Each structure stands twice: as C-alpha cells, then as structure tokens.
Amino acid sequence: MKKKSNNTNCLLAALARHGYRARLVPITRLPALQHAFAARLKSADPAIRRYLSFLNYEPPGEFPAARSVLVLAKAQPVLRVIFRHKGKTLRALVPPTYFDHHTCEREVRGILKEHGFSMARSKLPQKTLAVRSGLAKYGRNNIAYVPGWGSFAKLFAFWTDIPAGNARLQTPRMLDQCRACRACVTACPTGTIDGKRFLVHAGRCITYHNERPPDVPFPKWIKPGWHNCIIGCLRCQAACPANRGVLGRVEDRGRFSEQDTAYLLRGKFAGKKAKAMDARLGRAGLELSVFPRNLRAIIS
C-alpha cells in the first residue's frame, strides 16, 4: 500500500479519472443535515417516511476512524432488457439508479485503499447529501441532477477516514430551468408531482409501488399503460429538458427467450436455475424478487 497522504486532491483526481465526481462532507455537519432532513419529512407523505425509515446518521461502530462522508456521482445509461413473449418482442427499461452498485463500490474501495484511505457503507440520504454538498441540484420532480449528466447518474455516500477540513453544507437549490417549466408535472400520469409543493406525493409514485414486495398487488387506480419500466419509472425524466443531452444513452444488458420469459412469469424460483437466472438479471440491475408481478404489468 502507498504511504498514507493527507492530500485529498490527489484522491479526488484519481476518482475523476475513473468517471466519478466527488465531494467530502465532514461528519461534524451531519447533525445539522439530519435536523433539516427530519423537518422536511414532517410534511412528507407517510409512504416516503416509511421508505426512508432505514436512515442512520451515525458511523458504524466498527469504523471509529470515520471523519467524513464521501459523496459520489457517476454517469450511467438507461438499460434495456429484451423479453420474447408470445411471438412478440418486449423492450423493457431499467433506470440508471438500479445497477452496477457493487461494481462501483469495489472500484471506489480500491481507489481509496491505493491512496491509504478506508471506507464503510452508509445508510445516509444520498440525494440530500449530493445537493447539500454542491454535487447536484434538485429538479422539480425531486430528483437530483448532476451538471452535464442530468438525472442519469448514480449516487453514493460512504463513511471514510479522509480529512474534509471545515467544508460547509450548501443551501438546497433547484435547477434554474425548473422555475418556468412544468414538463415533469404534465408527464407524470399519477399526479405524483403536482407543481404546488416541492415534495412529491410519494404514495402515488409508480416507482414506490413497483419497488414494494412482489406479493403486494398494484393499486387498481394504476392504469396498465402507465407502466414504462420493469422497475422504477422514467416518465418525468424522459420529459425533462435538462435531460435532452443524455436521453440517447441506452445500453442493452440482456435478452430473454420465450422460455425464459415463461419461467419468470410463473414465479416459482428455486435451485440452480433460479441462481443462474438471478445472475443474468443482475447485469441489468434486476432480481427475481420483482418477478412475476412487474413483468406482468409491463406485458398487460
């Protein structure tokens, strides 16, 4: 291992060479962030409060050397997965936030180790940290936008022993173009983004519902034609003018035959076949837990 250095600029440059944009937040700033985040949640839908109940602002006990939070963003394409069903071809999409997490985590861990630093996973609000650290801005749809990458970027937040000085949290900011734009409000079929308040109505979001356990049925008010991704949703992001330069970044990550699709629609997964299928799905950020319900919704 190289001699440990306090030159964080060298580390940030190395991360940049690997396609990451980074900010450091001293752990001394987290109580203020936690307080502000909790205040916002008071006016949020019960659905979003349940969704974020996992958050933890304390470093893990096995990592007492934690001094900062490393906040990262990496540009990602939309993935396309192709299914064959009853003689027809179905092209299903997966938003950028669902895949390659463990690959990126291993890469970042290796870069830090090379520079003499360590890291640990966190359960911190990544989107909030990205905005409060200056790495991103909010869109009207409450999604984080990274300059030049739009909302098609994956966010990370890791506990680290990297010194972060006395960096302060920034005031949350919304994209300038959002002030006179309602494209996402119009594009959302469920009324999740109503344009009258900043927080979205999370309980109406398609993403919220197709991330729920597979034995929980979709609400009857969700019309079949509203589904557009096998997991998550891209309607507001696809309509957003801030994403015009990145909408064409689509990468194929898997093809599933008639037999494969029939197997996924049966919903009975066990043994070596299930393990092999899960590995294939994993390349596209998918897992067997979203089947058969979400696939049926796309096909119907």
N, C-alpha and C positions, 0 to 999 in steps of 0.2 A: 504494500500500500504506500502511496506517496505521502510525504510528510504533511501533516495537517496544517492548513493555512487558513488565516482569517480573511483572506482576500475573496470575498463573496463575488466580486465582479468576474473573477476567473471561472467560478462555478456557473454563474448566470450565462456567461458566454458559451460555456460547454453545453448547457441546456438549450440555448438558442440554436446552436449548430445541429442539434437533434430535432429541431422543429418546435420547441417549447417556448412559450412566453411565460415569464415568472415574476412574481412579487413576493416579498417577505413581510410578514406581519408579526411584530413582537408579541409574545404571549401576554405581556402586560396590557395589551389593547383588547384582549378578549372579553373581560368583564363588561366593558362599555358596549362592545358589539352584541354580547348576549342580552344586555338590558334593552338595547334598541330593537333587537330582533323580537324579543318577548313582547314589547309594546306593540309592534306591528301585528303579531299573531293574535292579539286580543280582538282585533276586528276581522280576523280571517274566518273562513268557513270552518265548521267543525271537522270537515273532511281533511283539510290541509293541516289542522292541528294534530289529528291522528297520524297523518302521513309523516309528520316531522317529529314524532314523539321519540325517535331514536337519538336525537341530537345530544351530544355530550361535549362540554367546553373544557373539560379537564384532561390534561395529558395522561396517557396510560401509566399506571404505577410502575411498570417495568421499563419505562423510559424517563428516568428522573432528570436526564440531561437536556430535556426539551427546552429550547429557548425561543423558538419562533414557529410560525406556520408557513410552509412553502406553498404558495398558491400558483397553480399552473393552468395553462390553456394550450391545447394542441388542435390544430385544424383537422377536421375529419370530414369525409364524404358521407353522403347518404348511401346506404347499402341496398342492393336489390337482390331479392331471393325469388327464384322462379319455381313454381309448382305446376305440375301437369295434373289436370283433373277432368275426367270425362271427355277426353279428347281436346280440351282447351288448355291454353297456357295462361297462367295467372302470374303476373309480376307484382310481388308484394315488396313494400319498402320498410326499411328499418332506419329510424333517425340516428344521427351521429352519437348520441349520448349512451348508446346501449352496448357498444362493442369495444374490444381491444383494451379494456381497462387493466387486466392483469399483465398484458404485454407491456403497456406503458409503465405500469408500476415497477416491473422488473428493470426496465431500461433506466428509469429515474433513480432507482435504488443503486444501480451500478454506477451511474454518473456521480452520485453523491459519495459513494464509497471510494471512487477513484480520487476524489478531492479531499478525502479524510473526514467526511461527514456521515451521519446516520439519520434514519427517518423511521417513522412509525405511522400506521394508518390512523385516520381520524374519523370522527363522526360529527364533523362540523358542517355548517351550511355553506356549501361550495359556491353557489351562485352569489350569495351575500358577500362572501369574502372576496370573490373576483371583482365585484363592483366597489366595495369599500376599500380595496387595495389599489384601485385605479386600473386594474387589468381589463375591466369591461364596463359597459353601461347597460341599463335596463331598456328593454323595449316596452311599448305599451302593453304587449302580451305577457309582461312579467318574466320574459326570458332574457338571459344575459347575451349581450352582443360584444364580440371582440373586434376591434378595428381591423378591417381588411378581410376578416373571416366571417363576419355576420354572426348568426346564431349557430352556424355549423362548426362548433368547436366543443371539444370535451374538456371538462373542468376537473381539477384535482385539488385536494388540500391535504398535506401531510405534516405531522409533527416533525420538527427537525432540531438539531443542535447547532444550526447555523446562526451566528450572531446577526441580529437585524437592526441594531442601533436603536434609534428613537423614532422610527417611522410612525406616522400618524394615520389613522383611518380617514378616508375621504368621505365627503358628503355624497350620498347616493345620487346618481344623475341618470336622467332618461335621455335617449337619443334625441338630438335636436329635431330630426325629421319626423319624429313621432307626434310632435305638438300639433301639427296640422294634418295628420294622417290618421285615417280610420280603416285602413286596409285589413288589418287583422280582425277588427271588430266585425266587419262585413263578412269576412271569410269564415269565421267560426260559426258552425251551424247550431251549436248548442247554447249560445249565449254566455259562454264562459267569460268572455271579455266584453263587458258592457259599455266601456268607454266613459263611465261616470265615476269610477274609482280606480285606484292603481292596482289593488289586489284583485286577482281574478276570482271567479266563483268556482273554486277547485272541484266542488262536488258535481259540477256539470261537465267537467273536462273529460273528453274521451280517453286521454292518457290515464287519468286516475282510474277509470273503470276497466281499461284493458290491462292494467297492472295488478288488479285485485286477484285473489286466489281463483284458480280455474273452476272451482265448484260454486262460485258466486255468479249468477247469471247477469247479463247486461240488463239495465233498466229498460222497460218496454218503450220509454219515450225516445230512446236512441234508435234512429231510423237506420236500416241496413246500409243505405247509400252514404252515410256519414263516415263509415269506417274507411280508412285510407292507408293504414299501416298494419303490419302484423303485430306490432307492439308500438305504443306511443301514438303520436299524431303529428302531421306536418302541415295541416291546412293553414294555420296562421303564419307559419314560417315561409311557406311557399308563396304566399300572397304579399309578403313583406318587401317593400322596395329596398330595404337595407341588405337584402339577401340576393339582389339581382346578379351580382358578380360571382356568386358561389352556387347557384341553383343547379348548374350543369355538372357538378361534381358527384357522379353516381358510380358506384363500383359494384360489380357482380360478385356475390360471395357464396353462391350455391345454387344447384339445380336439383330438384326432387321429382322423381318419376311418378307415374300413376300409382305404382305400387307403394312408393314412399309416402305419397300424399294419403292414400287409403289407410296406411298404417297410422299416420298422425291423426287422422280423423276418427279412428277407432278409440283412441285414448287409453289403450291398455299397454303400458310400457313396463317391461321387466327384462332382466337378464342382459346378455351380451349385445343383443340387437338394440336395446334401449340405450346402452352405454355408447355404442358406435354412432347411433343417431344423434345423441346429445352432443357428441364431439363435432359432428358435421354442422349441427345447428349453431354451436358455439362460435364458429368462424363468422357468423352473421349477427352475433350478439343475441341470439335466441337460445331458449332452453325448453325442454319438454314441458315445463310447468305452464307454458302459455297455450298448450295444445290440449284438447282439440278446439276449445271454445273460440279463441281468437281467429283461428283459421276458418272455422265455420262462419264467423261473422264476415270475413273478407269474401268468402265464396258465395254467400247468400245474396 
